[in-house]
Amino acid sequence: MGAVKIKDGFYWVGAVDWNVRDFHGYTTHRGSTYNAYLLVDSEKTVLFDTVKAGFFETLMTHIREVIGDPEKIDYLVINHIEPDHGGSIARVVEAVKPEKIFCTRNARLGMIGYFHREDWPFVEVKTGDELKTGTRTIKFIETPMVHWPDSMVSYIPEDKILISQDAFGEHYATSTRFDDEANFCELFQEVAKYYANIVLPFSPQVQKVLKAIKDLGLEIEMICPDHGVIWRRHVKEIVEAYDRWSRYEAKPRVLVIYDTMWASTEMMAWAVYEGAVKEGVEAELFKLSVSDETELMAEVLEAKGIAFGSPTLNNGLLPTVAGFTTYMKGLRPRKKLGLAFGSYGWSGEAVKHLNKIFEETKTELVHEGFKVKYRPTKEDLAKCEELGRLLARKVKEACGV
């Protein structure tokens, strides 16, 4: 794949990574892209961001397709320094020899920390600063903790283009560069997964950025993120999705997430699930030993009700349940409704531990939880079904359905 013209004088020059399957613990079954953008204006040529270290030559090849000599690039704009975007910065600086490198203060400090080069021609920018490149203007907007302290976005008002670094992106390798050329169902699955596993902890900051964009009166016809496709047709939909997710809105759905040792907790899980279904809500059942936690977090993002089940092992949770709940807790979902259940043989602390996790994620409990010694009876399973119904009713009430 070569460079792609996005608008007159503006090009995608990044790289597609078809083979990556793990992104620091985040599973990327559909690969990813490392997007960089080249602005060729009447006075200055600007490269926005770089690529992962192993894709430097691809970046250079694409730049040469557009302008021939990479040294024709005058400025670098570094919106985000994380190594999947910034891993090749040092080699790019060496190849390009830029007059200036525009970035936030935290990005400058971060690049010095990574590359130990205080002599680079850094220019610190903040929200409201502008850069003229000829017929175009680049406006800078700081977006700290969306999702690193160094983060910012760049906006070209003449083209109504937002270069959004990690925001509005997804790990999705495609042979096409635009949202209206991709499989829309797959695309939005990957967008939700990306938000749930990377952006979710920073939802309050996302709300601040969305407000800043609105307050600045930015008209956006195209969003160019650092991962995935370029948004040109579904801009409204992706912005609305970010607004909804960052306000922790969820759908009237129930997830029953569990694992089991000798099938007792599994029997309870099925009964909770059946109760939710009988109450008329969409419900899904996930056994953690056969589920992908990255995919599952996308389900958690969209579901209002969560029922967690675990047997008690060594006075605690089953390791698969402990692992996922720890992962989930770090991503800070909020405004959920929760229910804990589980079986035990000796002491039965699992429900207590699950309730504590719900408390730590500010999840409202619909019941104190239910535990069964050894194997559930018909009466126990009937109780589980009723708890599933209770959770579903609370979900419908909370979602106004």
Disulfide bonds with the S-S distance in Angstrom:
none
